[in-house]
């Protein structure tokens, strides 16, 4: 078996470090927030190239608080891509705003910047680019539109830990951003976790209050808020993993390069493209193939795990039918949903395993 993701392999490589970090939390009993979380926040802010990182209990919570801190309110419109995980749009719904969807670029799979401006109305308040699969959206034109139209830019960087755009880290370019530390992410907790990242002191102060019942100081609640605090154990785990994130990222990039070498020119598939402006961190290595479900079945029979990111674009999700879209509205997002197949991708993946995947994929395409 070659699993789609192998969390056990990563755990075994850092088990002793993890045990020491968890023992420290047990000894000081700082089970919610506390010193381990604070140390992780400092490390992650520096890694993301930003002034502040505020740790929370999930990536969805991070996006929710980013929107609230940025002043997005009921009746506002937020422009977002038609292909992303549903949490992006769920967070917009949480604050009572309306998601306005944009088709994706057919090469990068990220929001198409040239389609954004025509959708701006008097109610538009923000643009929420998603750095899908670990590659940055084309940020300069997005930031230019936002500056000219007085809009907030909220980056969904849930899949983009360490990804770069023209040398700038994803999550540090807009006004505020949200990261996820779901276990399968490039930087994953041993449970749920997330962080809000920003260079703005005012937004950071608001988010810190919003995650902790709106407290400006203990017992003084100045905002109606939430219990979105990160647990001490997750801060400890993530703090250990920060010592390895760059090596793991390079492992993913090495694996992607091996896939590219073995699969380039194979008829019937399209490989992911790393743009000249980007440092792709390959949270997902997704190919496009016409008979995706049949190919996935053949690979499963050969003992190879795969996944699909994602089988339904946002505008065709049943829970978002109120947006009033139909099939055909966003053809690039629909093609990705119909044809994308995620191959095994993790830092510990060996060249021998990748060779096995490539051979099985070739056999499946000819089946």
Secondary structure, DSSP 8 states (H G I E B T S, - for coil): -B-S--HHHHHHHHHHHHHHHHHHHHHHT--BSSHHHHHHHHHHHHHHTSSEEEEES-HHHHHHHHHHHTT--TT-EEEEESSS-THHHHHHHHTT-EEEEE-B-TTT-SB-GGGTGGG--TTEEEEE-B-GGG----HHHHHHHHHHHT-EEEEE-TT-TT-EETTEETTSSSSEEEEE--TTSSS--SS--EEEEES-HHHHHHHHHHTBTTEEETTEE-S---B-B-BHHHHHHHHHHTTTHHHHHHHHHHHHHHHHHHHTT-TTEE-----TTEE---S-EEEEETTHHHHHHHHHHTTB--B-S-SS-GGG-GGGGGG---TTSSHHHHHHHHHEEEE---TT--HHHHHHHHHHHHHHHT-
